[in-house]
Amino acid sequence: MLEIIAILAFGVVVSVIFDQIWKQHRRKEQEMAKTGLYANIHAKQERIAKQKAEGKPVERMRKVGAKGAPTAAAFKAAAKTAKKK
């Protein structure tokens, strides 16, 4: 009888731990989904400033028209949803 109770208690503990891990994962996904073009640009600018201050090799912003760089259309779309400060 004690073995059954122990197994059930273990299952509940595992279930609670799994729920906590799942909630953390979902929270991280939601935070990542909130970032947009402007947030990405500002994050990269902060990384560049930090790298310069530490004297490390500095990553660079892509030039206009380069592969992977945001297009004019991307900036127009981002401006529609940008939050005003």
C-alpha positions, -999 to 999 in steps of 0.1 A, spaced: 0 0 0 28 24 8 44 16 -25 13 27 -43 11 59 -23 48 66 -30 43 61 -67 13 84 -68 31 111 -48 61 108 -72 38 112 -102 23 143 -86 57 158 -80 69 151 -115 37 166 -129 41 198 -109 78 201 -120 68 195 -156 41 222 -153 67 247 -140 92 239 -167 64 242 -194 53 276 -181 89 289 -181 93 277 -217 60 293 -228 70 326 -211 103 326 -229 85 320 -262 61 349 -256 90 372 -247 108 363 -278 77 368 -299 73 403 -286 106 415 -301 104 432 -335 126 449 -360 133 479 -338 140 458 -307 164 437 -327 182 467 -340 186 483 -305 197 450 -290 224 447 -317 235 483 -311 239 475 -274 259 444 -282 282 464 -304 287 491 -277 295 464 -252 320 447 -275 337 480 -282 340 487 -244 355 453 -238 379 456 -267 366 425 -284 361 421 -322 329 441 -330 300 428 -351 287 452 -377 253 463 -389 245 451 -424 246 476 -452 214 486 -470 206 461 -497 229 434 -482 216 398 -479 197 395 -446 194 433 -440 160 447 -434 143 461 -464 124 494 -468 92 474 -467 102 458 -434 107 492 -419 73 504 -432 56 474 -417 74 478 -384 65 515 -382 28 506 -383 31 486 -350 59 505 -333 52 517 -298 55 555 -293 75 565 -263 
